[in-house]
Amino acid sequence: MTESLLLRLTECDSLQEIRVISLRNQQLTGCLKTLAKCENLTIAYLQGNFIQEKDLMHLQSFSNLKKIDLSDNSITSLPPAKVFTGLSQLKFLYLHNNNISNWSDLQALVGIP
Amino acid sequence: MHLTLFSNPVCSIPGYRHFLVNSIQSLLALDNFVITDEERIEDASFGYRFRGLNEFMKLHIPDYTKEKSAEQHLFNLEVDVYRLRRIFERNSPSVLIQSLYRGYRSRNYVKIYFNERRQKIMKIQKIARGFLLRLKLKKDLKDMLRYTNEEHLMMSNVELRKRAAARRIYETMMEYHVKKETMRRRIAAALKLQTYYRMRYVKNTSFINALQLSKYPRIYILKEQKPIFIKIVKKLMPLFEDKHGIQFEDLMECLKEDKKYDTIRVTEPDMFPRKPLPLVQFTKPIHGNFKVQYNKSLPPDKFADPNFTLRDYIFSDDKPWTDAALKILTNRSCHFNMEKLQKTLEGLKKNPFINQFVFQDQYKDFLVFEPPRLDIAITICFSVLDYNRAVNIHEDQQMILFFERLLERVAAIAAIKNAFKAYKWRQSRAQLPIYEIIEKRAANCIQSIWSDWKIKKRMIALGNIKRHVDRIQSNTLYIEQSIYQNLNEIAAKIHDQYRFTEQSVMFDFNPHTYQIHMQVQENIPQDGSVPGRYSQISVPRWFNLALKVPDFLATQNVNNLLALFHFSVGDCRVVPST
């Protein structure tokens, strides 16, 4: 997942313009690193992919994100709590149908403001 | 904040929901249910309605809808947030208690406020209604006063003054207009009176000028009124003798029979409508090419014949009137076209009211009096006027004078009428079908003459050609090269047929006599070839000369010719020169 591909898909001139992105069932493994450059991203539909824990580390830079759908991914564990503190605008966080099994992951969610 | 974690292994750990509800401050809903106060506050219970994981608390996780645009997605996000908050607020007991209390307080406050406002509104209404009523009453009063013409009772001093001024102005204006109108009528009446007076004066005096007696110094009278005229002239004789030294005989010489105007007698002179000025009454004079139709064959004594039954035809009962009319006719010594007259009279008998004009014949009815001096004519005119005034119209005839100017006019009118009638008649005739036939026949004649002429020309031309050909002495025929080439082609084409089918006239050189023989191709040749196209038409019959059979071998100087045409008995051959 590169920046140019992203621009081509959304038909935008720059990454700053992207506010809504839908990448459902695309079998992506690491796209958040690229998406982190979209400063104004508000809604992200990412269900049905193969996003993993180390990719989730990039979540802390999504300051304007209001809704993110990460269901039906193969997430086994969540990043530490400090990652979630950056998501000040977040209203909807969908994590169902994943493989989170540790209690410590729930404690990480406490970081949600 | 809405978080979903169901279908994860971690969900099966007991106390998972309790932990998350109490640890995340902003969390409003977890998985499929909204978090209630009962879950937050320890050991609290608000009854079934507000219990946790209730069916009221169930939350629908919005699907990924296939909105077209990103704007739609963003809008739906806002809607979802609002919906989440609403479900929480409606089902949270603490929020409910707060809202109820606030509602109660605000209603209380509003009640006091509304009471005050209502009183103020009523006050305003009272004042406004009073004002409107007074206004209406005032208007009604004014209307009433206007009906009874007592408007001035309501007026202020200024208005009253203005009204009085307006009335004064109006009255003055009316007075002025009435005066003006009266004056106008007086003037019109005076003018009319003047006109009538002047007209009367002119009628009685200046008809001489109107009739231009100085230009046409002739007076016409009817033959039958000659005695009256002589009577009038005799009365005037002493005056003339004194003034001009003219004798009666001299004047009588001036009275001659008129040859200029014929008349068609319309009515008897007595039947003229009587007018206050009988001098200018008309008959219908005919003048110019129109001839008088006398029936010369009728003997003059025919009129005196006792068998003549004109009386029976014209006049039935009224004997004295008939006598008078016949006497007039006798005086005039007129001749009649009896046939015509009879026809007219029969028509009159059938339809007496329409055919008033009995006499269609034309007469020399006038005597012309050409006095030596204009004064005499004028004097006579005036005396005739006096005579006519004095005469008793029921017993005697009035003297009728005719003036040349009027007669000329009448003659012109009659001529125009006749010309127009003739034109109309010719026009009506032009529409007859016989004229079409005549036109067609004329066209045919022209065409036949033209075609005859063309044939004649053609004959002459052919004769000329024959004459020229006769003059040829040599048996050598020189042909232009281009013609020769054409001849070759033609010869090649017609070799089988042995004939020039396009040529109607054939030439042959006889080597012994040096003559040219021409023959019209008339009959279909025996060998079946097609005859010439123009053989029947183009050459006249006298061209048909006897064909003399040339001897093929006898032809000399064969080699000198470019081409030779040889005739044998039934056909011709073309022999190209070698």
Contacts between the chains, C-beta under 8 A, distances in Angstrom:
chain1	res1	chain2	res2	distance
A	19	B	70	5.6
A	19	B	74	6.6
A	20	B	70	3.9
A	20	B	73	4.6
A	20	B	74	6.6
A	22	B	64	7.4
A	24	B	64	6.6
A	42	B	74	6.2
A	42	B	77	7.2
A	43	B	70	7.9
A	43	B	73	5.4
A	43	B	74	6.8
A	43	B	77	6.0
A	45	B	64	5.7
A	47	B	64	7.4
A	66	B	77	5.9
A	67	B	77	5.6
A	67	B	80	7.9
A	69	B	64	7.2
A	71	B	4	7.0
A	90	B	1	6.7
A	91	B	1	6.0
A	91	B	2	6.6
A	91	B	77	7.4
A	91	B	80	7.8
A	91	B	81	5.3
A	91	B	84	7.9
A	92	B	1	7.9
A	92	B	2	5.0
A	92	B	77	7.7
A	92	B	80	7.0
A	93	B	1	7.5
A	93	B	2	7.3
A	93	B	3	5.0
A	93	B	4	7.4
A	94	B	4	4.8
A	94	B	61	7.3
A	95	B	3	7.2
A	95	B	4	6.1
A	95	B	5	5.3
A	95	B	8	7.0
A	96	B	4	4.4
A	96	B	5	6.2
A	96	B	6	4.8
A	96	B	7	4.9
A	96	B	8	6.8
A	96	B	31	7.5
A	97	B	6	8.0
A	97	B	7	4.4
A	97	B	8	7.6
A	98	B	7	7.5
A	98	B	8	5.3
A	99	B	8	6.9
A	99	B	9	6.6
A	100	B	5	6.9
A	100	B	8	4.3
A	100	B	9	6.7
A	100	B	10	4.9
A	101	B	8	7.1
A	101	B	9	3.7
A	101	B	10	5.4
A	102	B	10	6.6
A	103	B	10	6.8
A	103	B	13	6.1
A	105	B	10	6.3
A	106	B	5	8.0
A	106	B	10	6.1
A	106	B	16	6.6
A	106	B	19	6.3
A	106	B	20	6.3
A	107	B	23	7.9
A	109	B	3	7.1
A	109	B	20	6.7
A	109	B	23	7.8
A	109	B	24	6.5
A	110	B	23	4.6
A	110	B	24	6.3
A	112	B	1	6.7
A	112	B	3	7.5
A	112	B	24	5.3
A	112	B	26	6.8
A	112	B	27	7.5
A	113	B	25	7.6
A	113	B	26	6.4
